[in-house]
């Protein structure tokens, strides 16, 4: 860690909260992901969604959390971003588990298995079906980059886009990952005005749909959020907008993630990305203790977050 003054306990607590918040949001939303609408979720869960569902045997984490943790482990073990190493870790996970993997991610990782350059694989996956190219599979996993490079803004921006481009080369995805990680960085350092900072940083390069969404966040009403619009589940710009909105407007991590798990749409990824930002805002104390008890290896995940920050 740069500086030499020793680790900041508050920064470490926020880092743990961010990574654990992502995993908790993902795990909370998995059971409702396929149900589509809030009405269908209420019918299936009349008592509401309050606890993390147990993972199936042999598959501790859904794709959001699994790919996030693999990226985090690569950054720690390699000491820096290594696109080939990250891509190969993801491809191995796809072969042995792959639970929840999205079609765009799967296409890219199969190209990796055939020997393609990581960034060429992302372009091939994008071009194979432009209709699904702007899905949220790159923003769901980008958080470890914010933790690793929280004190190096230029590198945070560059690596956020690079990790996204391995599977999601569409500019809405690469810039969406940059937006999420810039927000996480600001929240890790206690800046409540993170939206303004992100808009400022992205104004000269990010695609118009993303910028319009980010500028809406401070004044947007909950009823106008693009959560469960038919035919648009998993759209990356909507995912980023929802996460930013929750980090601005929702008073607690627990309340926000339950809201998203019950709201319909792409519940697990919406809650994962929001959980990352809310965890960065609140720290590990913002997570209900019961969720940490229900989570696979919560202690190890928290320690991995600290190792990223201190690397």
Secondary structure, DSSP 8 states (H G I E B T S, - for coil): --SSS---HHHHHHHHHHHHHHHHHHHHHHTTGGG-BHHHHHHH-TT---S-----TT--S-HHHHHHHHHHHHHHHHSS--HHHHHHHHHHHHHHT-TT--HHHHHHHHHHHTT--HHHHHHHHHHH-GGGTTBSTTTTTTHHHHHHTTT-HHHHHHHHHHHHHTT--SHHHHHHHHHHHHHHHHHHTT-TTHHHHHHHHHTTTS-HHHHHHHHHGGG--GGG--SS-TT-TTBHHHHHHHHHHHHHH-S-HHHHHHHHHHHBSSHHHHHHHHHHHHHHHH-GGGS-HHHHHHSTTHHHHHHHHHHHHH-
